[in-house]
Amino acid sequence: MLEPFACQPDASRGRLWPERLSSFRSPFQRDRDRIIHSSAFRRLKHKTQVFVEHEGDYYRTRLTHTIEVAQVARTIAGVLGLNTDLAEAVALAHDLGHTPFGHTGEDAMERLMAPYGGFDHNAQALRIVTRLERHYADFDGLNLSWETLEGIAKHNGPLTGPNADAKHSGPLPYALAEVNAQWDLELDTHASAEAQVAAIADDVAYSHHDLHDGLRSGLFDETDLMELPVTGPAFAEVDALYPGLEKMRRRHEALRRVFGRMVEDVIAVAQIRLTSAQPKSVDDIRRMGTTVIRFSKPLFQELKVVRSFLFHRMYRAPSVMTVRAEVTRMLDDIFPLFMNDPTLLPPEWQEDVQAARDETGLARVVADYVAGMTDRFAIQEHQRLCR
């Protein structure tokens, strides 16, 4: 039984291209399945989360991160009486637009595409699911439901209007503007509670697994984490319950408590806010003017300290920065090569090249191609084209 403020499958706003309803899947289950079977989803296996894919077999990739986000989203959505299938679909799609080499690659693409309308991985995810996946006979893209597209577009909050974050004060990324012009996603409102759950699940997942990966990499150790909020008490609790516990088990036991505290906090805050607001429909959620799914203020402040630690000790560690410089150079090399000679693009991309009306159109084709690369393919292309 879904709560009244959940997204009801039978009340979906439908798809841009009408299709016959499935006899055994809800619209949101169908969206989830199409995302999982997409080419872009498979490529996440070889895309960076923090460490470039070839640096080690045990580090999270963009795909394992996405699976963890989807698991957290289903858990939280289920407890709150929300539509777990929609929350899972948004979670599975939220990183489809990421470039090779993680946020380093996105930074490079933002700079390279600045003269041509910019680049944003959320907007690129929309471009993938509405245009670039070309497998179906009747349409380009995956023809996802309005609710899933809305969730991909604004799971982090409104993009226009008085409630938009200040970072969205400029023009919309072209990929987002194109989709919204075709089908109004109501960018001035918040997304459904399910999409908000997917967004917070992303925060929970990376806050947890980046601690794991940072420890494995040796960029910091357990002693460092015992000095921080959230992680320090978790290690202290494990030491009190299991004195002398073997190192790897101690690490796992402590970080699973960090994980559990975040999930429990989100659920408790959401229950309080939903009980207070008494939303009667998903549109009430969209029009609240604020998020209903969030961390409590005390935990949010503690997590800021942890994230600051991760930023300085992991994301900007000298060894990581060396790799960042190397992969940035690769993208800086290959992007202008394709711009100057589009015949270097594969044959199946030449139709898009011919359809490009100007330099901006060509740049968007090149960006689609480069952003879709996996880490290993980008490295191979750089070696092939720039030797």
C-alpha positions in Angstrom: 0.0 0.0 0.0 1.4 3.3 -1.0 0.9 6.5 0.9 -1.3 9.2 -0.7 1.8 11.4 -1.4 3.6 8.6 -3.2 3.7 8.4 -7.0 0.9 6.1 -8.0 1.6 4.0 -11.1 -1.9 4.2 -12.4 -1.8 8.0 -12.2 1.5 8.4 -14.2 1.5 11.2 -16.7 2.6 8.7 -19.3 5.3 8.7 -21.9 6.1 11.2 -24.7 5.4 8.4 -27.2 2.3 6.6 -26.1 2.7 2.8 -25.6 0.4 0.0 -24.7 0.6 -0.7 -20.9 2.4 -3.8 -19.9 0.3 -6.7 -18.5 2.7 -7.6 -15.8 4.8 -4.5 -15.0 4.0 -1.0 -13.7 5.2 2.0 -15.8 8.0 2.5 -13.2 9.1 -1.1 -13.3 9.3 -0.9 -17.0 11.4 2.3 -16.7 13.7 0.5 -14.3 14.1 -2.4 -16.7 14.8 -0.2 -19.7 17.5 1.6 -17.8 19.2 -1.6 -16.7 19.2 -2.9 -20.3 20.6 0.3 -21.8 24.0 0.6 -23.3 24.8 3.6 -21.1 24.1 1.6 -17.9 26.5 -1.2 -19.0 29.2 1.4 -19.6 29.1 2.5 -16.0 31.0 -0.7 -15.2 34.2 0.9 -16.6 33.7 4.5 -15.4 35.4 6.1 -12.5 33.8 6.8 -9.1 37.0 8.2 -7.4 39.8 6.0 -8.5 40.3 5.4 -12.2 39.1 1.9 -13.1 42.5 0.3 -13.8 43.9 1.4 -10.4 42.4 -1.5 -8.5 39.8 -4.2 -8.7 38.2 -3.5 -5.2 37.4 0.2 -5.6 33.9 1.3 -6.4 33.2 2.0 -10.1 30.3 4.2 -11.2 28.2 1.0 -11.7 28.8 -0.4 -8.2 28.1 3.0 -6.8 24.8 3.1 -8.7 23.7 -0.3 -7.5 24.4 0.8 -3.9 22.4 4.0 -4.4 19.5 2.0 -5.8 19.6 -0.4 -2.8 19.5 2.5 -0.3 16.7 4.2 -2.3 14.5 1.1 -2.2 15.0 0.7 1.5 14.1 4.2 2.4 11.2 4.4 0.0 9.8 1.2 1.3 9.8 2.3 4.9 8.1 5.6 4.0 5.4 4.0 1.9 6.7 5.5 -1.4 6.9 3.9 -4.8 10.1 1.8 -4.5 10.2 1.1 -8.3 10.3 4.8 -9.2 12.9 5.5 -6.5 15.0 2.7 -7.9 14.6 3.8 -11.5 15.7 7.3 -10.7 18.6 6.0 -8.7 19.7 3.7 -11.5 19.6 6.5 -14.0 21.1 9.3 -12.0 24.7 8.8 -13.2 24.1 7.7 -16.7 25.4 11.0 -18.0 28.8 10.8 -16.2 31.9 11.2 -18.3 34.9 8.9 -18.2 37.2 9.7 -15.2 34.4 10.8 -12.9 34.1 14.4 -11.8 37.5 15.1 -13.3 36.2 14.3 -16.7 33.0 16.3 -16.0 35.1 19.3 -15.1 37.0 19.0 -18.3 33.9 18.6 -20.4 32.3 21.6 -18.7 35.3 23.7 -19.7 35.5 22.3 -23.3 31.8 22.8 -23.8 31.5 26.2 -22.3 31.3 28.0 -25.7 28.6 25.5 -26.9 26.0 25.6 -24.1 27.9 23.9 -21.3 27.9 20.3 -20.0 26.2 18.8 -16.9 26.0 15.1 -16.2 22.4 15.2 -15.0 21.3 17.0 -18.2 23.4 14.5 -20.2 21.6 11.6 -18.5 18.4 13.1 -19.8 19.9 13.4 -23.3 20.9 9.7 -23.2 17.5 8.4 -22.1 15.5 10.7 -24.5 17.8 10.7 -27.6 21.1 8.8 -27.6 19.9 5.3 -26.8 18.7 4.1 -30.2 17.4 0.5 -29.9 13.6 0.8 -30.2 11.7 0.8 -33.5 9.2 3.5 -32.6 11.4 6.1 -30.9 14.8 7.4 -29.9 15.8 7.0 -26.3 14.1 4.8 -23.7 10.7 6.7 -23.7 10.6 6.8 -19.9 7.6 8.0 -18.0 7.3 11.7 -17.1 7.9 10.9 -13.4 11.2 9.2 -14.1 12.4 12.0 -16.4 11.3 14.5 -13.7 13.3 12.6 -11.1 16.5 12.5 -13.3 16.2 16.3 -14.0 15.5 17.7 -10.6 16.2 15.0 -7.9 18.6 17.6 -6.4 16.0 20.3 -6.3 14.3 22.9 -8.6 16.4 24.3 -11.5 14.4 27.5 -12.0 12.3 29.8 -10.0 12.6 31.1 -6.4 13.5 27.7 -4.9 16.4 26.9 -7.3 19.9 26.6 -5.9 22.1 29.7 -6.6 24.4 27.5 -8.8 21.5 27.2 -11.3 21.2 31.0 -11.8 22.6 30.8 -15.3 20.9 29.4 -18.4 19.8 25.8 -18.4 22.3 23.3 -19.8 21.3 22.8 -23.5 20.6 19.0 -23.0 18.1 19.8 -20.2 16.6 22.8 -22.1 16.0 20.6 -25.2 14.1 17.9 -23.2 12.1 20.4 -21.2 11.1 22.2 -24.4 9.7 19.0 -25.7 8.0 18.0 -22.5 7.6 20.4 -19.6 9.2 18.9 -16.5 8.1 21.7 -14.2 11.6 22.7 -13.3 10.5 25.3 -10.8 9.1 22.8 -8.4 10.7 20.1 -6.3 10.6 16.5 -7.5 8.6 13.7 -6.1 9.5 12.2 -2.7 10.8 9.2 -4.6 13.3 11.3 -6.6 14.3 13.1 -3.3 15.0 9.7 -1.8 17.2 8.8 -4.8 19.2 12.0 -4.2 19.7 11.4 -0.5 20.6 7.7 -1.2 23.4 9.0 -3.5 24.7 11.0 -0.5 24.5 8.1 1.8 26.2 5.7 -0.6 29.2 7.8 -1.5 29.7 9.1 2.0 29.9 5.4 3.1 31.9 3.8 0.3 34.4 6.6 -0.1 35.5 6.0 3.4 35.9 2.3 2.5 37.9 3.1 -0.6 40.0 5.7 1.1 41.0 3.3 3.8 41.8 0.6 1.2 43.9 3.1 -0.8 46.0 4.0 2.2 45.3 7.7 1.8 44.2 7.7 5.5 43.7 5.1 8.2 41.4 4.2 11.0 43.2 6.5 13.5 42.3 9.5 11.3 38.6 8.5 11.3 38.5 8.1 15.0 39.1 11.8 15.3 36.0 12.7 13.2 32.4 13.0 14.1 30.1 10.1 13.0 33.1 7.8 12.2 34.8 8.2 15.6 31.9 7.1 17.7 31.3 4.2 15.3 34.8 2.9 15.9 34.5 3.5 19.6 31.3 1.4 19.7 32.9 -1.5 17.9 36.0 -1.4 20.1 33.7 -1.6 23.2 31.7 -4.5 21.8 34.5 -6.4 20.2 37.9 -5.6 21.8 40.8 -6.8 19.7 38.7 -7.4 16.6 40.7 -8.1 13.5 41.5 -5.0 11.4 39.3 -5.6 8.4 36.3 -6.8 10.4 36.7 -3.8 12.7 36.7 -1.5 9.7 33.6 -3.1 8.3 31.7 -3.1 11.6 32.4 0.6 12.2 31.5 1.8 8.7 28.3 -0.3 8.6 27.3 1.6 11.7 28.0 4.9 9.9 25.9 3.7 7.0 23.1 2.7 9.4 23.1 6.0 11.2 22.7 7.9 8.0 19.8 5.8 6.7 18.0 5.8 10.1 18.4 9.6 10.4 16.9 10.2 6.9 13.9 8.0 7.7 13.3 9.6 11.1 13.5 13.1 9.7 11.2 12.3 6.7 8.6 10.7 9.0 8.5 13.8 11.2 8.3 16.2 8.2 5.7 14.2 6.4 3.6 13.9 9.6 3.8 17.7 10.1 3.1 18.7 6.5 0.3 16.1 5.9 0.7 16.1 2.1 -2.3 14.6 0.3 -0.7 14.0 -3.0 2.6 13.9 -4.9 1.8 17.4 -6.2 1.6 18.6 -2.6 5.2 17.3 -2.2 6.3 19.1 -5.4 4.8 22.4 -4.2 6.1 22.4 -0.6 8.9 24.7 -1.5 11.4 22.6 0.4 12.6 19.0 0.5 11.0 16.5 2.8 13.8 13.9 2.4 17.0 15.2 4.1 19.4 14.7 6.9 18.8 16.2 10.3 20.7 19.4 11.0 23.1 17.8 13.5 24.0 14.9 11.3 24.3 17.2 8.2 26.8 19.3 10.1 28.8 16.3 11.2 28.8 14.9 7.6 30.2 18.2 6.4 33.2 17.7 8.6 33.7 14.1 7.2 33.3 15.3 3.6 35.8 18.1 4.2 38.2 15.5 5.4 37.6 13.3 2.4 38.0 16.3 0.1 41.5 17.1 1.4 42.8 13.7 2.2 41.3 11.7 -0.7 39.7 13.7 -3.6 42.6 16.2 -3.6 45.4 13.9 -2.4 48.7 14.4 -4.4 48.4 10.9 -6.0 44.8 11.5 -7.0 45.7 14.9 -8.4 48.4 13.4 -10.5 45.9 11.1 -12.1 43.4 14.0 -12.5 46.0 16.0 -14.4 46.8 13.0 -16.7 43.2 12.2 -17.6 42.3 15.9 -18.1 45.1 16.1 -20.6 43.7 13.1 -22.5 40.3 14.8 -22.9 41.9 18.1 -23.7 43.8 16.3 -26.5 41.0 14.2 -28.1 38.1 16.6 -28.0 39.7 19.2 -30.4 40.8 16.3 -32.6 37.3 15.2 -33.2 36.1 18.8 -33.6 38.8 19.5 -36.3 38.3 16.2 -38.1 34.8 14.6 -37.4 35.6 11.8 -39.8 37.7 10.4 -36.9 34.3 9.5 -35.2 33.0 6.0 -35.8 30.8 5.4 -39.0 27.6 5.1 -36.9 28.2 8.7 -35.7 28.6 10.2 -39.1 24.9 10.7 -39.6 24.8 12.9 -36.5 27.8 14.8 -37.8 26.1 15.5 -41.1 22.9 16.6 -39.3 24.9 19.2 -37.2 24.1 22.6 -38.6 27.0 24.5 -37.1 30.0 24.3 -34.9 27.8 24.2 -31.8 25.9 21.2 -33.2 29.1 19.4 -34.0 30.5 20.1 -30.5 27.4 18.5 -29.0 27.9 15.4 -31.1 31.5 15.2 -30.1 30.5 15.7 -26.4 28.0 12.9 -26.7 30.7 10.6 -28.0 33.4 11.6 -25.6 31.2 11.7 -22.5 29.9 8.2 -23.3 33.4 6.7 -23.3 34.5 4.4 -20.6 37.8 5.1 -18.8 39.6 2.3 -20.7 38.2 3.3 -24.1 39.2 7.0 -23.6 42.7 5.9 -22.7 42.8 3.6 -25.8 41.5 6.4 -28.1 44.1 8.8 -26.7 46.8 6.3 -27.4 45.5 5.6 -30.9 45.0 9.2 -31.9 47.8 11.0 -30.1 50.8 8.8 -30.3 
